[in-house]
Amino acid sequence: MDAGTAPVAPVAGQRLYYLDNLRAVAVLSVLLLHTCVGFMVGAPQWWYVVDPDLNLASTLVVLVVDVPIMSAMFLVAGYFALPSLRRRGTRGFLREKVVRVGVPWVFGVLFLAPPITYLSFVSRGIAMSFPEFWATEFWGPMYQQAVYWFLGVLFAMFVVLALVVKLRPALARPAEGPGRPWLAVLVVFGVGALVAAVQAPFFGLDDWTALGVLLFLVQPTRLGLYVAFFALGVHAERHGWLAGEG
């Protein structure tokens, strides 16, 4: 580049490229994480299949990638939420989220999560048929949503965002200037740390709890971080952090 040539600002295509790469890395990290959990030292007792040959390398992988990957997923989802809401309007936006997020979530919880969870019994030699497991244990102490919990929490965030924008339409419009990105990021980490600290006496980092009569399944110590990163994505898009001179 010549000394007098100004750098080219990111355009929409580059912005999508950046965030698609981030999303791809997060998805691949999810696969890596779930592979390593079965080989880590101190694997959760409920994990589907725990290999007797445990190793420190798998443990380190889990410790490194466990929390950041979901924060990245919520960040990307928040970044693209407002543009979709502007294009489609509230009804169109919610209709799209029902089809693309809500329906897969419900289908996954009802038809895919039960056989996945049943692997915990199969791998440990517990004698119980799948129909009996589905009718008793799954809706009791073994209830979980497998990986589909993410869709449920994300769907709830989309609905809340649509309602907030409906009440305050000005929030849907782009803001002036990039603001203070590092301050916003610090606030996000502060909120996540505060929520985790408040929940710590009552829940472990890997504890799960059901909300709304088994409707949503969340990790209480991490929920604040995920909500904050979703909000950070919305904030980043409004201020054009990855567009123009943002």
C-alpha positions, 0 to 999 in steps of 0.5 A: 500500500502506498503511504498516501493511500487510505485503508479501505473501510470494511463493507457489508460483505466483509462484515458478514465474512468476519462474523461468519468466520466467528460463528464457524469457529464457535460451531466447530469449537462446540463439536470439539468441546462435546468430543472432549468432555467424555475424556476429561478428568472430572466429567459431569456425572450425567454426561452421555458417554464417559470413556475410562481413558481420561486425559489432561489434554481433553480437560484443558480443551474444555476449560479453554473453550467452554464459556467463550464459544456460546458468548460468541454465538449470542454476540453474532445473533444479537448483531444480526437481529436488528437488521432483520427486525428493520426489514421484516417489521415486528410480525415478520421478524417474530414469524421468521424466528418461530419458523427458523428457531422456535420450531427446531427448538421444540422438535429437538426437545421432544424428539431428539433430546430424549434419545441423546439423554438415554445414552447415559443409561445405555453406556452405563448398562442401566436396564430400562427401555427407551419408552419407559425412560421417556415416560418417567426419567426423562421428564423427571431427574434426567430432563434436559434439552441437549444442545437445543437449550441454546435455541430456546434461550435465543428465541426468548431473547429475540422475542424480548428484543422485538417487544423492547423495540416495539415499545421504543422504536428509536432503539431500532434506528442506527446510532450516531458514531461508534460510541466507546466499544471498549467501555461497552465490552467491559460493561458486558464482562462486568455484568456477566461476572456480577451475575455469576458471583450472585449465583455462585453460592447457589449454583455451580458453573455447570449446574443447569436449572429449568425455568417456566415449567421445563420450558427453558433450560439454563445455566444460571451462572452463565445466563447473565453473560449470554444475555449481555453478549446478545445485547452487546451484539445489538449495540455493536450493530447500532453503532456500526462497529464493523461497518464504514469507519466503525 
